[in-house]
Amino acid sequence: MRLRSKLYYYPETGFTSNSYIIEDGVRILVDPGHYDHLRDLVELMREDGFELRDVDWVIVTHAHVDHCGSVHEIQKRYGVKVAMHEDERQYMQAQMRFAPRLLGLSFTPFTVDHWFRGDESSCFGGLDLKILHTPGHTPGSISIYSHDQKYLLTGDLVFEGGVGRTDLGGDTNLLIKSIERVSQLEVEMLLPGHGPIIVGADNVARNFRFIKEFVRFLVSK
């Protein structure tokens, strides 16, 4: 579904994640989700005239199987390049052991062609993107910000009315710091890893106020 020029949204269809396409000469697929729902994503993309073979890069916001369990298959079929934060390297290896044992889900290793380090400006052609290291949910979680178009992809940092869990190798204190950081950005469209998107600067600000109060309440318990 086209949200605005050069930005597309594909909502989750089960145990997977929201996916996004960003394009401007280079086409990026953010979080293609779990392999079991890859066919759903392909059908949604085709409604906008896209095929997986059209993708130049996959960006993984964090190494949970519901966000990147399909990456190996996409990479194997089409040779798509993959980018992820370097602080997720060891965490991904642990998740590949964890997912089959505790979730009963396969998680096949994939090759990362570019490791983000700290924060980075876009290295993908002419795209106006800032890669922000926003740890907390996982050590190497990232958010993706467009200053020109005022949208923020948050992975599992924040959702509508909620925040990402930290009990699977995350850190609540880092999560709080990351939320505070991104809440200072000018955002007119918040694009989370799960659940509905939030449109309008006032609605985004209201959501940040709510979740910061929510987190403070949880920490005080």
N, C-alpha and C positions, 0 to 999 in steps of 0.2 A: 504494500500500500504506500503510495507516494505521500509523504508528509509535506514536503516543499521541494524546491528545485534541488536535485542532486542528493536527496535524502529519502530513504525508504524504510518501512517498518514492517516486520513480519512477526506477529504475536505467537507466543508459545502455544503448542497444541498437545500438551501432556507433560511428561517428565522430560522437559527440555528447557530452553530459554527463549526469550525474545531475541530476534536477530535483526540486524540493520545492514543496509547497504548505503555506502557513501561513495559518491563518484564525482570526478572532475578530471577527465583524462585518464585517471587511474580509478579502478573500481575495487572497493574494499568491502568485504563481508565481515561484520563484527559478530562473533559468537554464533557459529552455525548450529549449535545445540547438540543433542544426543543423536547417535546413529539411528536409533529406532524411529526417530521422527524426521529423518532427513528427507524422505519422500514428501512429507507434508510441506517442508520448507521449499523444496524444488517446485511443487505445484503453486505455492504462493508467489514465488519469484517469477514464474512463467506468466502470471497474470500481469506483471509489469514488463514483460518482454525480456527477462533475464534468464540465463542458464548458468549453471555452476562453472562451465568452461569459460564464461565471460569474466570471471573473478580473477583479479591480479594478486590480491593479498587477502589473507584471513588474519584479523587481529583477534586475539583471545584475551578477554579482560581478566580471566583467572582460570586456574587449572582444575575446575570441577567438571565432572563427566557430563553433567547436564548442559554445560556451555560449550564443551569442546570434544565430546565423545565421537563426533563425526569427522573430526579434522583429518585423521589418518586416511579415511576413505576418500575424502575430497582431494587430498594431496596425492594419493596413489593414482586416482583416475585422471587428474587434470594438471598435476605438477604445480599447484598453487603454492605460493610462498606464504610463510606463516611468521607472525611477529607476536612476542609476548615479553613481559618484563623479566629481567634476569633474576629478580628475587623470587620468582616462581619456579625456578629450575629444580631445586631439590624438592620443593613441595609437590610438583607434578609427579616426580618419581614415587613419592609416598602415596599419592592419590591413585596411581596405577596399581598399587598393591591393595589399597583400601577398597576401591570400588567393587572388584570382583568378590572379595571376601565378605564384606559387610552389606553390600547392596545387590550383589548378584548380577552386576552389570559389567560388560567387557569395556576395557579402556586401553586401546592400542596406542603405543607410543607413536609420536609424530616428530618430524624434524622442524626445529625452529630456525628460520633463516635470519631473523633479526631479533636480538635481545635488546629491549629498551633498558636504558640505564638512567635512573633518577627520573626527571621530567625531560621530555623531548618535544621539540617542534616537529611537525610532520616531516618524515623522510620519504613521503609518497607523492612524488610529482608536485603539482601545484595546489594540493589540498590545504586548506586553511584549518589545520588541526593542531591541538596541543595535547600531547600524551601526558597525563598527570599520574604520578605514582600515589595511589590512595590506599595504603595498606590498612588492614584491620579485619576484614572478612577473610582474607588470606594474606600472606606476606608480600606477594607481588601483584596484588590487585591494582588495576588501572581504571581511570576514567578518561573520557575523550571529550575535549571541549573545542567548540568552534566559536571564536570571539566574534567573527563577522555575522554568523547566523544565529548566535546566542542559543545554541543547544548544547546539552551535556548528556553524554552516555555514561551511566554510572556503574554498569555491571551489577554486582550484588552489594554495593555500598549502601544505597538507599532505594526505597520503593515508595509507592503511594502509601503513606501511613505506616511505614515500617523500615527496618534496617536489616542488613545481612547478619546472619548468625556468626558467632566467633568461636564456637565450641569444637570446630573441626580444624584446629591448628591456627586459628585467628588470634586477635588481640583486641580486647574491648577498648583499651585506652587509645590504641592507634586508630581504631574505627572512629572514636569520638573526634580525634584530631583531624582525621580526613574529612568527616562530615562538616566540621567547622570550616575547614579550608574551602571546600567547594561551595558552601553556602554563601561565600563572599563574592562569588562570580556573578556576572550579569547573565541570567538564564531565563529564557522565555519558553523553553521546551525541555523538560526533563525526561530522559529516555532510559528507564531502568531495565535490569536484566529479567525481571519478572513483573507481571501485572500490567495495569494500564499506564500509558504515558500521561504526563501532566503538561497541559498547555496553558500558557499565560504567565507572565512574570509574577502577578499577585498570587496565583495558585501555587506556583513553585515556592515562593517565599513562605506562604502559609504552611506548605508541607514541611519545609525545613524547620520552621518554628515548632511544629507539632512533634516531629521526630526527635528534635534536640531535647524537648521536654520529656518525651517518652524514654529516651536513653538515660537521662538524668534520674528519672524515677526508677528504672531498672537497676542502675548502679547503686542507688541509695538503699535498695532492699537488702 
